[in-house]
Amino acid sequence: MRSAEVVIPGGVVHVRITDASDGDYQVVSPAPDLADRRRGVVDSPWTWLKQVHGADLVEVGHPGQHAGSEADGAVTFTADCPVAVTTADCAAVVLIADSGVGVVHAGWRGLVNGIVEKAGKRLLHAGGGPIKAIVGPCIHPAAYEFGEADLAVVEDRYGPTVRGRTAQGATALDMPAAVAAACGSAGWPEPAVGSCTSSPEFFSHRTRGDQGRQTVVAWIETTR
């Protein structure tokens, strides 16, 4: 499990990024097992999402609010409200602002639909500026082929930097580059990008057909 702490006015944002050794966080896992895993990371009701590769966003004002909603992003400005997304190859993006924190599940469709920008706009609307962007483990271009027609859609939105090649030379989507472009469009600095999910350290549906999911969870702790 990776950890990060980022200071914001009046508090600290905690970020936790799991890997396969931490267990399966997919939301259809047996409820008692999943609840135990979540408590082992942060012992407060989580806002978890039924992710649909869209651009819907929920705003969380108390622990566990909107848990199970069909959405691909969550933001909170309230302490002790863990917000989380799960991934196998898509990118989990954490946006940390003066005002609060947001987490986003960003596959290529969600990126094109503007989920990163939507979360960023909501955070900045609350006041203050952007502080940091973090991208969890996601698939990198060398590890999987991506269709030309879909790549053209992503390129039309974010430019030619999203084009990549697999290790065999086939067309690929550079997901880290696409997420970086989306973060820039949302007003955030260049994100810190995680490892490729093709590594056996992580779950990967595309490279191994894994059914498990890692999670990225973030919450605010007040220091006042």
PLY file of the C-alpha trace (Angstrom):
ply
format ascii 1.0
element vertex 224
property float x
property float y
property float z
element edge 223
property int vertex1
property int vertex2
end_header
0.00 0.00 0.00
1.26 3.45 -0.93
0.58 6.48 1.24
0.70 10.23 0.77
-0.11 13.15 3.01
-0.68 16.62 1.57
-1.13 19.68 3.75
-4.09 21.94 2.97
-5.31 25.01 4.90
-6.53 23.77 8.26
-5.81 20.11 7.65
-4.11 17.22 5.91
-5.36 15.12 3.01
-4.47 11.44 3.40
-4.25 9.28 0.28
-3.96 5.49 0.29
-3.37 3.39 -2.83
-3.67 -0.38 -2.46
-2.12 -3.15 -4.53
-2.96 -6.82 -5.02
-1.25 -7.85 -1.78
-3.77 -5.74 0.14
-6.70 -7.77 -1.18
-9.61 -7.25 -3.55
-11.59 -4.01 -3.20
-14.11 -4.60 -5.98
-17.52 -3.51 -4.74
-19.11 -6.93 -5.38
-16.71 -8.63 -2.97
-18.28 -10.35 0.07
-19.49 -7.50 2.26
-17.86 -8.54 5.57
-14.45 -9.06 3.93
-14.64 -5.76 2.09
-15.77 -3.89 5.19
-12.81 -5.30 7.13
-10.37 -4.25 4.42
-11.79 -0.75 4.33
-11.61 -0.39 8.11
-7.98 -1.48 7.96
-7.23 1.57 5.80
-9.45 4.17 7.47
-12.11 3.36 10.04
-14.95 5.57 8.87
-17.81 4.87 6.43
-16.53 5.12 2.87
-18.21 6.75 -0.09
-17.67 4.11 -2.76
-19.18 4.22 -6.24
-20.80 2.00 -8.85
-18.59 3.24 -11.67
-20.10 3.50 -15.14
-17.39 5.28 -17.20
-19.39 8.49 -17.21
-19.03 12.02 -15.86
-21.41 12.04 -12.89
-19.98 13.41 -9.66
-21.23 13.28 -6.06
-20.45 15.75 -3.29
-19.97 14.19 0.14
-20.93 16.11 3.28
-20.92 13.31 5.88
-19.20 9.91 6.12
-20.61 7.36 3.71
-22.97 9.78 1.96
-23.84 8.63 -1.58
-22.16 5.25 -1.07
-23.16 2.96 -3.93
-24.18 5.79 -6.24
-23.72 5.38 -9.99
-20.97 7.92 -10.54
-17.31 8.16 -11.45
-16.15 10.86 -9.10
-16.61 12.17 -5.57
-15.50 15.37 -3.88
-15.57 16.36 -0.25
-14.83 19.50 1.74
-15.61 17.82 5.07
-13.22 16.07 7.46
-13.35 12.31 8.03
-15.31 11.54 4.84
-13.31 8.93 2.90
-14.02 9.05 -0.85
-12.84 6.16 -3.00
-12.72 4.68 -6.48
-11.57 1.24 -7.62
-9.58 0.32 -10.72
-7.93 -2.53 -12.57
-6.45 -0.61 -15.55
-8.27 2.72 -15.63
-6.70 5.62 -13.76
-7.72 6.72 -10.30
-7.07 10.45 -10.09
-6.84 12.36 -6.81
-7.24 16.14 -7.01
-6.20 18.03 -3.89
-7.15 21.68 -3.51
-7.08 24.30 -0.77
-10.77 23.62 -0.25
-10.91 19.82 -0.25
-10.22 16.64 -2.19
-11.75 14.71 -5.06
-11.26 11.23 -6.47
-12.08 10.25 -10.03
-12.33 6.96 -11.93
-10.93 7.83 -15.36
-11.16 5.40 -18.23
-10.90 6.77 -21.74
-14.65 7.38 -21.98
-14.74 9.20 -18.67
-11.79 11.33 -19.73
-13.48 12.30 -22.99
-16.68 13.05 -21.07
-14.74 15.46 -18.85
-14.93 13.78 -15.44
-11.52 15.12 -14.34
-12.39 18.68 -15.34
-15.79 18.42 -13.66
-14.25 17.38 -10.35
-11.58 20.04 -10.63
-14.10 22.77 -11.36
-16.20 21.80 -8.33
-13.18 21.92 -6.03
-12.04 25.29 -7.30
-15.56 26.69 -7.14
-15.39 26.24 -3.37
-12.50 28.69 -3.19
-8.73 28.58 -3.14
-6.51 26.96 -5.71
-5.16 23.58 -6.79
-2.37 21.96 -4.79
-1.54 18.50 -6.12
-2.75 15.76 -8.47
-1.94 12.08 -7.93
-2.63 9.25 -10.38
-2.81 5.71 -9.08
-1.56 2.63 -10.93
-3.03 2.35 -14.43
-2.27 0.63 -17.71
0.63 2.14 -19.65
0.88 2.19 -23.44
3.55 -0.48 -23.80
1.25 -3.08 -22.26
-1.91 -3.01 -24.38
-3.22 -2.18 -27.84
-5.94 0.44 -28.33
-8.23 0.87 -31.32
-7.46 3.67 -33.77
-11.04 4.96 -33.91
-11.31 5.35 -30.14
-7.81 6.80 -29.94
-8.80 9.46 -32.44
-11.63 10.53 -30.12
-9.24 10.95 -27.17
-6.70 12.72 -29.38
-9.34 15.12 -30.62
-9.94 16.23 -27.05
-6.42 16.18 -25.59
-4.00 16.34 -28.50
-1.31 14.08 -29.98
0.52 13.38 -26.70
-2.10 10.70 -25.96
-0.77 8.54 -28.79
1.51 5.70 -27.76
2.87 2.37 -28.96
2.85 -1.07 -27.42
6.07 -2.97 -26.87
5.27 -4.70 -30.19
4.74 -1.40 -32.01
0.93 -1.44 -32.20
-1.24 1.64 -31.64
-1.89 2.41 -27.98
-3.43 5.02 -25.74
-0.95 6.67 -23.42
-3.25 6.80 -20.43
-0.81 8.66 -18.15
-0.37 11.34 -20.82
-4.13 11.61 -21.34
-4.73 11.98 -17.60
-1.96 14.58 -17.37
-3.63 16.55 -20.16
-6.98 16.34 -18.37
-5.40 17.50 -15.10
-3.83 20.43 -16.91
-7.17 21.29 -18.47
-8.72 21.19 -14.99
-6.10 23.63 -13.69
-3.91 21.17 -11.79
-0.13 20.81 -12.07
1.54 17.81 -13.70
0.37 14.79 -11.71
2.50 12.21 -9.97
1.80 9.02 -11.97
1.73 5.50 -10.55
3.11 2.25 -11.90
1.75 0.19 -14.79
-0.91 -2.33 -13.80
0.71 -4.91 -16.10
3.02 -5.55 -13.14
1.84 -8.57 -11.13
1.95 -6.31 -8.10
-1.44 -4.96 -9.23
-4.73 -6.28 -10.58
-5.04 -5.94 -14.36
-8.04 -6.99 -16.39
-6.47 -6.16 -19.74
-3.19 -7.98 -19.36
-4.18 -10.98 -17.20
-7.98 -10.98 -17.03
-7.92 -10.30 -13.27
-11.29 -9.77 -11.63
-9.90 -8.03 -8.54
-9.62 -4.28 -8.04
-7.25 -2.00 -6.18
-8.62 1.12 -4.55
-7.59 4.72 -4.05
-9.15 6.41 -1.04
-8.63 9.95 0.23
-9.90 11.86 3.24
-9.33 15.10 5.12
-8.08 15.25 8.69
-8.42 18.63 10.39
-5.48 20.03 12.32
-7.14 23.08 13.81
0 1
1 2
2 3
3 4
4 5
5 6
6 7
7 8
8 9
9 10
10 11
11 12
12 13
13 14
14 15
15 16
16 17
17 18
18 19
19 20
20 21
21 22
22 23
23 24
24 25
25 26
26 27
27 28
28 29
29 30
30 31
31 32
32 33
33 34
34 35
35 36
36 37
37 38
38 39
39 40
40 41
41 42
42 43
43 44
44 45
45 46
46 47
47 48
48 49
49 50
50 51
51 52
52 53
53 54
54 55
55 56
56 57
57 58
58 59
59 60
60 61
61 62
62 63
63 64
64 65
65 66
66 67
67 68
68 69
69 70
70 71
71 72
72 73
73 74
74 75
75 76
76 77
77 78
78 79
79 80
80 81
81 82
82 83
83 84
84 85
85 86
86 87
87 88
88 89
89 90
90 91
91 92
92 93
93 94
94 95
95 96
96 97
97 98
98 99
99 100
100 101
101 102
102 103
103 104
104 105
105 106
106 107
107 108
108 109
109 110
110 111
111 112
112 113
113 114
114 115
115 116
116 117
117 118
118 119
119 120
120 121
121 122
122 123
123 124
124 125
125 126
126 127
127 128
128 129
129 130
130 131
131 132
132 133
133 134
134 135
135 136
136 137
137 138
138 139
139 140
140 141
141 142
142 143
143 144
144 145
145 146
146 147
147 148
148 149
149 150
150 151
151 152
152 153
153 154
154 155
155 156
156 157
157 158
158 159
159 160
160 161
161 162
162 163
163 164
164 165
165 166
166 167
167 168
168 169
169 170
170 171
171 172
172 173
173 174
174 175
175 176
176 177
177 178
178 179
179 180
180 181
181 182
182 183
183 184
184 185
185 186
186 187
187 188
188 189
189 190
190 191
191 192
192 193
193 194
194 195
195 196
196 197
197 198
198 199
199 200
200 201
201 202
202 203
203 204
204 205
205 206
206 207
207 208
208 209
209 210
210 211
211 212
212 213
213 214
214 215
215 216
216 217
217 218
218 219
219 220
220 221
221 222
222 223
